[in-house]
Amino acid sequence: MNLILYSKPGCHLCEGLQEKLEEILKDSENSCKFNLEIRDITTRDNWFQAYQYEVPVLCVYNADTKSEQLIPRPSPRISVSKLQQILQKYL
């Protein structure tokens, strides 16, 4: 599965979530497998208009239907293990 993180430069919430997602990816015993794509909302007007006040935004991309499903934004204080549990529900 593909996981998309919409973020913007200098966003500490975005950076924190990205670090946790990358930590999950590095865990070799992790049962939650996904590809992570980081999208900078400042590079496209439609992304910026949609998410300028919402970042970080996390979505699961379904290649078959070419659609994105939003994942509720996790707390900035969420642990990596709890984030992994949440992702397993969507992936």
Sequence and secondary structure as in RCSB ss.txt:
>XXXX:A:sequence
MNLILYSKPGCHLCEGLQEKLEEILKDSENSCKFNLEIRDITTRDNWFQAYQYEVPVLCVYNADTKSEQLIPRPS
PRISVSKLQQILQKYL
>XXXX:A:secstr
 EEEEEE TT HHHHHHHHHHHHHHH TT     EEEEEEGGG HHHHHHHTTT SEEEEEETTTTEEEEE    
TT  HHHHHHHHHHH 
